[in-house]
Amino acid sequence: MAVDRADTIVLGAGIAGCALAYHLAGRKVGPVVLYDPQTPSAGATGRAAGVVTEQLWNEWDVEVARASKNEYAELAARWDPAAFTANGFARFTAHRDAAKVLEETVERLHGWHVDVRTVGADELVRAVPSARLDDLQGAILSPKDAVVTPSSITEIYAEGARNRGVDLDFGSPFVGLSREGDAWRLERAGRVVRAPRAVVAAGAWTKKILASVHHPLPLAPYRTQAAVLRPSSGGPASFPSVHDIDLDVYVRPEDQGRILAGDGTELVEVDPDKSSGGGDEQFLTHIAETFESRFPGWADAELVRAWAGVCTSTPDRRPLVGPVAGAPGLYVVTGFNGFGVMRAGGVAERMADLLAVGEGSEPEREALQPVLPERFPPGTPAVVPRPGFTLEPGDHPRF
C-alpha cells in the first residue's frame, strides 16, 4: 500500500477540525490532511443548536467565544449570509436566588467587556411575544449574541481549507492511528498517511482513539437532545434565543417560521457507537410541558424532528486543547462540554498559532494555558458528565 506523507494530520471534520485545517493552511503549515470517516459535520456539529453567546462562566471562554463569533460573522457575510444571525441571547428565572446569580453574572461579565444588561419582563415579552413571564424575578440580555447554522459554517471552513491546499479525505472507514518511528501513521481503507504531527479532533470518538494509542485523557461522552418545532401560526422571523434556567430549556429561532428547542442533556457517559440518534419520549414531554407553562403561544407547535448528539465532558468543564503529555507530535482538540460550536473558531486560531511556531513557544502556550491537557496527570479518571452551559464557576454550579 502506498504511503503518503504530510506535515500534520487532523482527525475529525466537525467544526473544530475543519476550522483548524483552514487556519493551519492560512499559516502555511503543510501539507495538511483532514480526515473523517464520514462527511463534514456528520457528528455532534451537525446536531448542535448553534447558539453563540458570551454569557459564560470564565474569561478564557468569553475571549474564545467572541473570536469565534466575529469569525463566523465574517465568513457568513462572504459566503452564506443566512448562516449567521445576530439575534441576541437572554436568560431568565422565576426564583430570587437565581436572579441574584444573574445580577452577579452581569457584574462579572462587564469586567470582561461583555455587552450584557438586565432587562424586565415587559421588554423580554415584546421580544418574545409567545413567552409568559408574569412571574419573572430576573433576566439578562446580550443583544449582540448570535445563532449560526453549524453545518454551513463547517462547510465554509472545509471548502476554504481545500482552496488553501488542504487534502480533504472523507468517507473511507477508519482503520487506526499508531506511532511508527518518528511519525504518526493514519490508516484508513486503501490509504496510509504518515506525519510528524497528528491532531485528534474527533469529538465523542476522541476518547477511544487516544486510548488505542495508549495516551488516554479524562473524557466522558454523553448524550444531548434538541428538537425543531413549527408553531401553527408560524414563529417570528427573529427573536432573541432564550434560556429558562429554572427548567433548563433553551429556544432559538429557526428558518421558515420554525423554532429549535433543547436541552435534553443526559449526564451519563455513553458509547458514541451505541448511542441512539433520536429524541426520546422523556425529552419531548419535558419540552411540551415547558411550552405549555412558559411559551403558551407555541404550545400547539408541531414536532418537525427531534435528535440526539454525543458531546464530550471533562473533569473541570474546560476543553482539552494542545499537546498530549508524553506523546511527541500528538495533539488534541476536544472536551467542549456541549459547546464546541461556540468555541471552535477561536480555539482553532490559537491551536494553529501553536502548531505554526512549535509547542515550546511561550506566548502561544499561554494563549491555551487554561485548557492544556497537561493539567491532568496520567491516570486521571473521567468523571460523571457535568453541565457546561452554566453561569457559575466551580465543579458544582447551581445555575
KATAHU-V850737 format. One record per pair of residues at least 12 apart in sequence whose ideal C-beta (glycine too) atoms are under 7 Angstrom apart, sorted by the first residue. I is the first residue (numbers start at 1). J is the second residue. D is the distance in Angstrom with one decimal. If there is no record, write none. Layout:
i->I j->J d->D
i->I j->J d->D
//
This chain:
i->1 j->192 d->5.7
i->3 j->192 d->4.7
i->3 j->194 d->5.7
i->4 j->191 d->6.8
i->4 j->192 d->7.0
i->4 j->193 d->4.8
i->5 j->194 d->5.5
i->5 j->195 d->6.8
i->6 j->31 d->4.5
i->6 j->32 d->6.4
i->6 j->33 d->4.6
i->6 j->193 d->5.7
i->6 j->195 d->4.2
i->7 j->29 d->6.2
i->7 j->30 d->5.5
i->7 j->31 d->5.6
i->7 j->32 d->6.5
i->7 j->195 d->6.0
i->7 j->196 d->6.9
i->7 j->197 d->6.7
i->8 j->24 d->6.2
i->8 j->29 d->6.2
i->8 j->32 d->5.0
i->8 j->195 d->5.8
i->8 j->197 d->4.6
i->8 j->199 d->6.5
i->8 j->355 d->6.6
i->9 j->33 d->5.1
i->9 j->35 d->6.6
i->9 j->184 d->6.3
i->9 j->186 d->5.1
i->9 j->193 d->5.8
i->9 j->195 d->4.7
i->9 j->198 d->4.5
i->10 j->32 d->6.6
i->10 j->34 d->4.8
i->10 j->199 d->4.9
i->10 j->201 d->6.1
i->11 j->35 d->5.7
i->11 j->177 d->6.8
i->11 j->186 d->7.0
i->11 j->198 d->6.7
i->11 j->199 d->6.9
i->11 j->200 d->5.0
i->11 j->201 d->6.3
i->11 j->202 d->5.2
i->11 j->209 d->6.8
i->12 j->36 d->5.9
i->12 j->200 d->6.9
i->12 j->201 d->3.8
i->12 j->202 d->3.9
i->12 j->203 d->6.1
i->13 j->34 d->6.0
i->13 j->36 d->3.5
i->13 j->40 d->4.3
i->13 j->158 d->6.5
i->13 j->170 d->6.3
i->14 j->41 d->6.1
i->14 j->43 d->5.5
i->14 j->44 d->6.4
i->14 j->45 d->4.0
i->14 j->154 d->6.7
i->14 j->201 d->6.8
i->14 j->203 d->5.4
i->14 j->340 d->6.8
i->15 j->41 d->6.6
i->15 j->45 d->4.6
i->15 j->150 d->5.8
i->15 j->153 d->6.2
i->15 j->154 d->4.5
i->15 j->157 d->6.9
i->15 j->340 d->6.4
i->15 j->341 d->5.7
i->15 j->344 d->4.3
i->16 j->201 d->4.9
i->16 j->333 d->5.0
i->16 j->340 d->5.6
i->16 j->344 d->4.3
i->16 j->347 d->6.5
i->16 j->348 d->6.3
i->17 j->34 d->6.3
i->17 j->201 d->3.8
i->18 j->34 d->6.8
i->18 j->40 d->5.8
i->18 j->154 d->5.1
i->18 j->157 d->3.8
i->18 j->158 d->4.5
i->18 j->161 d->6.3
i->19 j->157 d->4.9
i->19 j->344 d->5.0
i->19 j->345 d->5.3
i->19 j->348 d->3.6
i->20 j->199 d->6.4
i->20 j->201 d->6.3
i->20 j->333 d->6.3
i->20 j->348 d->4.3
i->20 j->351 d->5.7
i->20 j->352 d->6.2
i->21 j->34 d->4.2
i->21 j->161 d->4.1
i->21 j->166 d->4.8
i->22 j->157 d->4.6
i->22 j->160 d->4.8
i->22 j->161 d->4.3
i->22 j->164 d->6.9
i->23 j->348 d->5.0
i->23 j->349 d->5.5
i->23 j->352 d->3.6
i->24 j->352 d->4.9
i->24 j->355 d->6.3
i->25 j->161 d->5.6
i->25 j->164 d->3.5
i->25 j->165 d->5.7
i->25 j->166 d->5.0
i->26 j->164 d->6.2
i->27 j->352 d->5.5
i->27 j->356 d->4.2
i->29 j->355 d->5.8
i->29 j->356 d->5.2
i->30 j->165 d->6.1
i->31 j->167 d->6.5
i->32 j->166 d->4.7
i->32 j->167 d->6.9
i->33 j->167 d->4.6
i->33 j->169 d->5.8
i->33 j->193 d->5.2
i->34 j->161 d->6.2
i->34 j->166 d->5.4
i->34 j->168 d->5.4
i->34 j->169 d->6.7
i->35 j->169 d->4.4
i->35 j->186 d->6.2
i->35 j->188 d->6.5
i->36 j->170 d->5.3
i->37 j->172 d->6.5
i->37 j->173 d->5.6
i->37 j->174 d->4.5
i->37 j->188 d->6.9
i->39 j->170 d->5.5
i->39 j->171 d->6.7
i->40 j->154 d->5.0
i->40 j->155 d->6.0
i->40 j->158 d->4.8
i->40 j->170 d->7.0
i->41 j->150 d->6.2
i->41 j->151 d->4.3
i->41 j->154 d->4.1
i->43 j->203 d->4.8
i->43 j->204 d->6.9
i->44 j->203 d->5.0
i->44 j->204 d->6.5
i->44 j->309 d->4.4
i->44 j->310 d->6.0
i->44 j->311 d->5.6
i->44 j->340 d->6.7
i->45 j->150 d->5.0
i->45 j->151 d->6.8
i->45 j->154 d->5.5
i->45 j->340 d->6.9
i->45 j->341 d->6.6
i->46 j->150 d->6.6
i->46 j->151 d->5.1
i->47 j->307 d->5.5
i->47 j->309 d->3.2
i->48 j->150 d->4.6
i->48 j->309 d->6.9
i->48 j->341 d->4.7
i->49 j->226 d->5.6
i->49 j->250 d->7.0
i->49 j->252 d->6.3
i->49 j->260 d->6.0
i->49 j->262 d->5.5
i->50 j->147 d->5.1
i->50 j->148 d->4.6
i->50 j->149 d->6.0
i->50 j->150 d->4.9
i->50 j->341 d->5.8
i->51 j->89 d->6.6
i->51 j->147 d->5.8
i->51 j->241 d->5.2
i->51 j->250 d->6.8
i->51 j->252 d->5.8
i->52 j->65 d->6.4
i->52 j->68 d->6.5
i->52 j->69 d->4.9
i->52 j->72 d->6.8
i->52 j->145 d->6.3
i->52 j->146 d->4.8
i->52 j->147 d->6.9
i->52 j->148 d->5.9
i->52 j->341 d->6.9
i->52 j->342 d->5.2
i->53 j->65 d->7.0
i->53 j->89 d->4.3
i->53 j->142 d->6.0
i->53 j->145 d->4.3
i->54 j->66 d->5.8
i->54 j->114 d->4.6
i->54 j->142 d->6.0
i->54 j->145 d->6.5
i->55 j->89 d->6.3
i->55 j->91 d->6.4
i->55 j->109 d->6.8
i->55 j->116 d->6.4
i->55 j->142 d->5.7
i->55 j->391 d->6.9
i->57 j->390 d->5.7
i->57 j->391 d->5.8
i->57 j->392 d->6.2
i->57 j->393 d->4.9
i->58 j->393 d->6.2
i->59 j->112 d->5.0
i->60 j->370 d->4.6
i->61 j->343 d->6.8
i->62 j->112 d->4.8
i->62 j->114 d->6.1
i->64 j->343 d->4.9
i->64 j->346 d->3.6
i->64 j->347 d->5.7
i->65 j->342 d->5.1
i->65 j->343 d->6.0
i->65 j->346 d->6.7
i->67 j->345 d->6.3
i->67 j->346 d->3.3
i->67 j->349 d->6.3
i->68 j->342 d->6.4
i->68 j->343 d->5.9
i->68 j->344 d->6.1
i->68 j->345 d->3.6
i->68 j->346 d->4.3
i->69 j->146 d->5.7
i->71 j->345 d->4.1
i->72 j->84 d->5.3
i->72 j->148 d->5.2
i->72 j->153 d->5.5
i->72 j->345 d->6.1
i->75 j->153 d->6.5
i->75 j->156 d->4.9
i->76 j->153 d->7.0
i->79 j->156 d->5.0
i->80 j->152 d->5.2
i->80 j->156 d->6.4
i->83 j->148 d->5.8
i->83 j->149 d->4.4
i->83 j->152 d->3.8
i->83 j->153 d->5.7
i->84 j->146 d->6.0
i->84 j->148 d->5.2
i->85 j->146 d->6.1
i->85 j->147 d->5.3
i->85 j->238 d->6.4
i->86 j->144 d->5.8
i->86 j->146 d->4.7
i->87 j->146 d->6.5
i->87 j->147 d->5.8
i->87 j->238 d->5.0
i->87 j->239 d->6.7
i->87 j->240 d->5.7
i->87 j->241 d->6.4
i->87 j->253 d->6.3
i->88 j->141 d->6.1
i->88 j->142 d->6.3
i->88 j->143 d->4.5
i->88 j->144 d->7.0
i->88 j->145 d->5.6
i->88 j->240 d->3.7
i->89 j->142 d->5.0
i->89 j->145 d->3.7
i->89 j->240 d->5.9
i->89 j->241 d->4.7
i->90 j->119 d->6.9
i->90 j->124 d->6.1
i->90 j->139 d->5.9
i->90 j->140 d->6.7
i->90 j->141 d->4.5
i->90 j->240 d->4.8
i->90 j->242 d->4.9
i->91 j->139 d->6.7
i->91 j->140 d->5.5
i->91 j->243 d->4.7
i->91 j->245 d->5.6
i->92 j->124 d->6.5
i->92 j->133 d->6.7
i->92 j->136 d->5.9
i->92 j->138 d->6.8
i->92 j->139 d->3.7
i->92 j->242 d->6.8
i->92 j->244 d->6.4
i->93 j->137 d->5.7
i->93 j->138 d->5.3
i->93 j->245 d->5.2
i->93 j->246 d->5.5
i->94 j->135 d->4.4
i->94 j->136 d->6.3
i->94 j->137 d->5.5
i->94 j->246 d->5.7
i->95 j->137 d->5.9
i->95 j->246 d->6.1
i->96 j->137 d->5.4
i->98 j->138 d->6.8
i->98 j->245 d->5.9
i->98 j->246 d->6.7
i->98 j->399 d->5.3
i->99 j->137 d->4.1
i->99 j->138 d->2.8
i->101 j->391 d->5.9
i->101 j->392 d->6.3
i->101 j->399 d->5.0
i->102 j->138 d->4.4
i->102 j->140 d->5.1
i->103 j->118 d->6.9
i->103 j->138 d->6.7
i->105 j->140 d->6.6
i->105 j->391 d->4.7
i->106 j->118 d->6.0
i->106 j->140 d->5.6
i->114 j->142 d->6.7
i->115 j->142 d->6.0
i->115 j->143 d->6.5
i->115 j->144 d->5.3
i->116 j->140 d->5.6
i->116 j->141 d->6.9
i->116 j->142 d->4.5
i->117 j->140 d->6.8
i->117 j->141 d->6.1
i->118 j->139 d->6.8
i->118 j->140 d->5.5
i->119 j->139 d->5.0
i->119 j->140 d->6.8
i->119 j->141 d->4.6
i->121 j->133 d->4.3
i->121 j->134 d->6.9
i->121 j->136 d->4.2
i->124 j->139 d->5.5
i->127 j->239 d->5.7
i->127 j->240 d->5.3
i->128 j->239 d->5.0
i->128 j->240 d->6.6
i->128 j->242 d->5.8
i->129 j->297 d->6.3
i->130 j->295 d->4.9
i->130 j->297 d->2.8
i->130 j->298 d->4.8
i->131 j->242 d->7.0
i->131 j->294 d->6.5
i->131 j->295 d->5.5
i->132 j->294 d->6.1
i->132 j->296 d->5.5
i->141 j->240 d->6.5
i->147 j->241 d->6.0
i->147 j->252 d->5.2
i->147 j->253 d->6.9
i->148 j->341 d->6.7
i->150 j->341 d->4.9
i->172 j->188 d->4.6
i->172 j->189 d->4.5
i->172 j->190 d->6.2
i->172 j->191 d->6.9
i->173 j->188 d->6.3
i->173 j->189 d->4.6
i->174 j->188 d->5.5
i->175 j->187 d->4.0
i->175 j->188 d->5.5
i->175 j->189 d->6.5
i->176 j->212 d->6.6
i->177 j->198 d->6.4
i->177 j->209 d->5.9
i->177 j->212 d->6.8
i->177 j->213 d->5.8
i->178 j->213 d->6.5
i->179 j->213 d->6.6
i->180 j->194 d->6.6
i->182 j->196 d->6.6
i->183 j->195 d->6.0
i->183 j->196 d->5.4
i->184 j->197 d->7.0
i->184 j->198 d->3.8
i->184 j->329 d->6.0
i->184 j->330 d->6.7
i->186 j->198 d->6.8
i->196 j->329 d->5.1
i->197 j->329 d->4.6
i->197 j->331 d->6.7
i->197 j->355 d->6.9
i->198 j->329 d->6.5
i->198 j->330 d->5.7
i->199 j->331 d->4.4
i->199 j->333 d->6.2
i->200 j->332 d->5.1
i->200 j->334 d->7.0
i->201 j->333 d->4.2
i->201 j->334 d->6.6
i->203 j->312 d->6.4
i->203 j->334 d->6.9
i->204 j->221 d->4.0
i->204 j->272 d->3.8
i->204 j->310 d->3.9
i->204 j->311 d->6.8
i->204 j->312 d->5.3
i->205 j->272 d->5.8
i->206 j->219 d->6.3
i->206 j->312 d->6.6
i->206 j->332 d->6.5
i->206 j->334 d->4.2
i->207 j->219 d->4.2
i->207 j->221 d->6.3
i->215 j->324 d->5.1
i->215 j->326 d->6.7
i->215 j->327 d->4.6
i->215 j->330 d->6.4
i->217 j->320 d->5.8
i->217 j->332 d->6.7
i->217 j->373 d->5.8
i->217 j->376 d->6.7
i->218 j->314 d->6.4
i->218 j->315 d->5.3
i->218 j->376 d->5.5
i->218 j->380 d->4.5
i->218 j->381 d->6.0
i->218 j->382 d->4.4
i->219 j->312 d->5.2
i->219 j->314 d->6.4
i->219 j->334 d->6.5
i->219 j->335 d->5.7
i->219 j->382 d->5.7
i->220 j->269 d->4.5
i->220 j->312 d->6.9
i->220 j->313 d->4.9
i->220 j->382 d->4.3
i->220 j->383 d->6.6
i->220 j->385 d->4.9
i->221 j->269 d->6.2
i->221 j->270 d->5.6
i->221 j->272 d->5.1
i->221 j->310 d->5.0
i->221 j->312 d->5.2
i->222 j->266 d->6.1
i->222 j->267 d->6.2
i->222 j->268 d->6.3
i->222 j->269 d->6.0
i->222 j->270 d->6.0
i->222 j->310 d->7.0
i->222 j->311 d->6.0
i->222 j->313 d->6.0
i->222 j->385 d->3.9
i->223 j->266 d->4.6
i->223 j->270 d->5.3
i->223 j->275 d->5.6
i->223 j->308 d->5.2
i->223 j->310 d->5.8
i->224 j->262 d->6.9
i->224 j->263 d->6.6
i->224 j->264 d->6.1
i->224 j->265 d->4.4
i->224 j->308 d->6.7
i->224 j->309 d->5.9
i->224 j->311 d->5.5
i->224 j->338 d->5.7
i->225 j->262 d->6.3
i->225 j->264 d->2.8
i->225 j->279 d->4.9
i->225 j->283 d->4.6
i->225 j->306 d->6.7
i->225 j->307 d->6.9
i->225 j->308 d->4.6
i->226 j->260 d->6.1
i->226 j->261 d->6.7
i->226 j->262 d->3.7
i->226 j->264 d->6.7
i->226 j->307 d->6.5
i->227 j->261 d->5.5
i->227 j->279 d->5.6
i->227 j->284 d->6.7
i->227 j->287 d->6.0
i->227 j->303 d->6.2
i->227 j->305 d->6.9
i->227 j->306 d->3.9
i->228 j->254 d->5.7
i->228 j->258 d->5.4
i->228 j->260 d->5.3
i->228 j->304 d->4.4
i->228 j->305 d->5.5
i->229 j->258 d->6.5
i->229 j->259 d->5.5
i->229 j->261 d->6.4
i->229 j->301 d->3.8
i->229 j->302 d->6.4
i->229 j->303 d->5.7
i->229 j->304 d->6.1
i->230 j->257 d->6.8
i->230 j->258 d->4.9
i->230 j->301 d->6.1
i->230 j->302 d->4.8
i->230 j->304 d->5.4
i->231 j->259 d->6.8
i->231 j->298 d->4.8
i->231 j->300 d->7.0
i->231 j->301 d->4.5
i->232 j->300 d->5.0
i->234 j->257 d->3.5
i->235 j->253 d->6.4
i->235 j->257 d->4.9
i->235 j->258 d->6.2
i->235 j->259 d->4.8
i->236 j->253 d->6.9
i->238 j->253 d->5.4
i->239 j->253 d->5.6
i->244 j->290 d->6.9
i->244 j->294 d->5.7
i->245 j->399 d->5.2
i->247 j->290 d->5.1
i->247 j->294 d->6.7
i->248 j->263 d->5.6
i->249 j->261 d->6.3
i->249 j->263 d->6.3
i->249 j->287 d->6.7
i->249 j->290 d->4.6
i->250 j->262 d->5.7
i->250 j->263 d->5.9
i->251 j->295 d->6.7
i->258 j->304 d->6.3
i->259 j->298 d->6.5
i->259 j->301 d->6.9
i->261 j->287 d->5.2
i->263 j->389 d->6.9
i->264 j->279 d->6.6
i->264 j->283 d->3.6
i->265 j->338 d->6.8
i->265 j->387 d->6.8
i->267 j->384 d->6.2
i->267 j->385 d->4.6
i->267 j->386 d->6.7
i->267 j->387 d->7.0
i->268 j->385 d->7.0
i->269 j->385 d->6.4
i->270 j->310 d->6.3
i->272 j->310 d->4.4
i->275 j->308 d->6.8
i->275 j->310 d->5.2
i->276 j->308 d->6.1
i->277 j->307 d->6.0
i->277 j->308 d->5.7
i->278 j->306 d->6.5
i->278 j->307 d->6.3
i->278 j->308 d->6.3
i->279 j->306 d->2.7
i->279 j->307 d->5.9
i->279 j->308 d->6.1
i->284 j->303 d->7.0
i->284 j->306 d->6.1
i->311 j->336 d->7.0
i->311 j->337 d->6.7
i->311 j->338 d->4.2
i->312 j->334 d->5.7
i->312 j->335 d->5.2
i->312 j->336 d->6.9
i->313 j->335 d->6.8
i->313 j->337 d->5.0
i->313 j->385 d->3.9
i->313 j->386 d->6.0
i->313 j->388 d->6.9
i->314 j->335 d->4.0
i->314 j->337 d->6.7
i->315 j->376 d->6.9
i->315 j->380 d->6.8
i->315 j->383 d->4.8
i->317 j->337 d->5.3
i->317 j->386 d->5.6
i->317 j->388 d->5.5
i->318 j->370 d->6.0
i->318 j->371 d->5.3
i->319 j->334 d->6.6
i->319 j->335 d->4.4
i->319 j->336 d->4.9
i->319 j->343 d->6.8
i->319 j->371 d->5.0
i->320 j->332 d->5.4
i->320 j->334 d->5.3
i->320 j->335 d->4.3
i->320 j->371 d->6.4
i->320 j->373 d->4.6
i->321 j->333 d->5.3
i->321 j->347 d->5.6
i->321 j->351 d->5.9
i->321 j->368 d->5.5
i->321 j->371 d->4.5
i->322 j->354 d->6.8
i->322 j->368 d->5.0
i->322 j->371 d->6.8
i->322 j->372 d->4.4
i->322 j->373 d->5.8
i->323 j->359 d->4.9
i->324 j->373 d->5.6
i->325 j->373 d->6.5
i->325 j->374 d->4.7
i->332 j->373 d->5.9
i->333 j->347 d->6.5
i->333 j->351 d->6.0
i->337 j->388 d->3.0
i->338 j->388 d->4.8
i->338 j->389 d->6.5
i->339 j->388 d->5.6
i->339 j->389 d->6.6
i->350 j->367 d->4.7
i->350 j->368 d->5.5
i->353 j->367 d->6.8
i->354 j->368 d->6.3
//
